[in-house]
């Protein structure tokens, strides 16, 4: 380091980023680094300096947050509830739909709406009052959690299963609730819950 500093007509302390009044306040860690550095030949001292400079630049740049690293706000429909228990009237829910701006990093890919879970049939996974994102789609795979409309009954959130006998079974996660079975033509999938 001394040879490198001499070649640059400066001091090792200046190269290491110390101001003149800081030299007397070297920590034990600073002294250990200087002792090792003094024993290195000049090309290795330069490598140490370059590495330390890169580390300092990286550290200083961590504090700068670019506005380009943030996802923009997403306008997402919000305000409706889904039952997690006895189905609720979906037509009444449509009048409550509003839009909400949510930070893009909090909105999962494919989310079309944010709904509130009204009931405890999907606990412990979906707590009463929690909010979940859904993706509108007319079909889901067996075992996926879906928001469904049951003709003449209402809207609910359940695990969805199509049976061989042309029926649909809607299962709660909470064991206190019985399965609900309907003919396939009575149940329409509104969307899949994004977990």
N, C-alpha and C positions, 0 to 999 in steps of 0.2 A: 504494500500500500504506500509505503514511504517513497519508493521509486516512482510509482504512478503519480503521486502527489507532486513530486519534484518535477516530473516531466510536464505537468500542467501548471507549474509555478504556484502551487497552493499547498495546503496542509491536509493530512489525512482526516483531521477533524472536520474540515470544510467539506471534503468529499463525502463524508458520512452524514452530513447534514447538521452538524453542530455549529451553533453560533459561538463566537469567541467567548462570550460570558457563560456559555453552557459547559465549556470544556472541564472546568473544575467540578462539575456536578455529574460526572460519569457514574452510571450505576455499575454494579458488579457484572451485570449482563453485558454492558457496553465494554467493560474492561476485558471480559473473556473473549468477546468478538475481536477486539483490537489485538490481543495477545496471539490469537490464532492467525489473524490476518497478517501480522508482522512476519510470521514464520513461512508464509506462502511466497512463491516466486511471483514476479510482477504480472505475468500473464494470468495466473490464478487469482491474484488480487483483483485484477480487472473483472474477471468472471464473478467474483463475490460482489464487487461493486454493482455490476450490471444486474445481477440477480436481486440485490437489495433494492436497487432503483425500481426494477419492475414490480417488486412486491409493494413498495411504497405507492407507486402509481395505481396499482390494483386496489390497494386499501383506500386511497383517496377517491377513486372512482366509484367505490361501493356506496359512498355517501350521496352520490348524484343519482337521482332517479329521473329517468327520461319520461316525459309524458307520452312518448311513443311506445313505451313498454306496457301501458295500461290499455285494456280493452275498453272500447267506448261504452257508454250507457246503452242499455237495451230496453226498448219499450215493450213491456210484456203485459198481456191481459191478466188481470188480478181482481179478486173480490168475491169470487164464487167459492162455495164450499162443496165438499163431497162428503157423503155419509161414510162413516166407518162403523157400521151397526145397521140399524133399520134404514132403508133407502129414504132419500128426501126428494121433494118435488123439484126436478131440474128446471122446469119452466119458470118457477119463481126465482131461481138462481140467475137466469139469464138477465134479469132486470138489474142485478147487482154488479154486473161486469164493468170494470173501469180499467184504466191502463196505469202502469207504474213504471218508472224508470229505475232500473237496477244495474249496478256495476256489472259490466260484461264478464268479469272474471268469476262472478258468483252465479252466472247463468250457465247451466250445462248445455253442451251442444245438442241441438235438436229440440230444445224446450220451446213449447208454444204457449203455455199458460202456467200460472202459479195459482194453486188452489189450497184452501185450508181444510184440514182433516177434521171433521165434526163427528167424533165418536171414538170409542176405544177398541173396536173389533180388530184393528190391525196393530195393536200394541203387542210386544214392546217395540217393534220396528218403526211404526208410524204412530207417534203419540197424539193424543187428543189435542187439538189446537195447533199442531205443527203444520208447516206449509211445505208442499211438495210441488215440484215441476212435473208437468206432463207433456208428452209429445202426442199430438193428434194422429191417430192411425186406426183403421177400421178392424184390424186383427192383431192379436198378440199370441205368443207361444204359450203352450200349457205351462202353468206354474208362474207366469209373470203376473205382476200386480197391475191391475187396470182400473180405470174409471169406466163404469158401464151404466147404460140406461136400460132399465127393465120396464117393458111396456106395461102401462097402467099401475106401476109400482113406484118408480122413481130412480134416482141416481145413487150409486154406491161405489165404494172402493174395496176390491177383493182380489184374491188370487184367482185366476181364471183357468178353467179346465174344460175342454170339449170332450164329451164322452162318446163312445161308439154308438150309443142308442139315440143319437141326435139330440142330446140334452147338453146343457152347460151347468157345471158345478161352480159356484162361487164360494170360496173358502176364506174364512177369517184366520188370522194368525193367532188371535186370542182364543184359547180353547173354551172360553165361556160361551162362545157363539156357535150355533149349529151351522152346517153347510146349507146353502140355498141351491136348489136345483130347478131349472127352468128349461122349457123347450128352446132350441137354438133360435127360432124365429122371434122369441120374446126378448132377447138380449142383444143390444147393440153396443159394441165397444166404442167409447169416445176417444180414449187414448191410453197410453202406457205411462205408468209412473216411472220417472227417471230417478234411479237411486245412485 
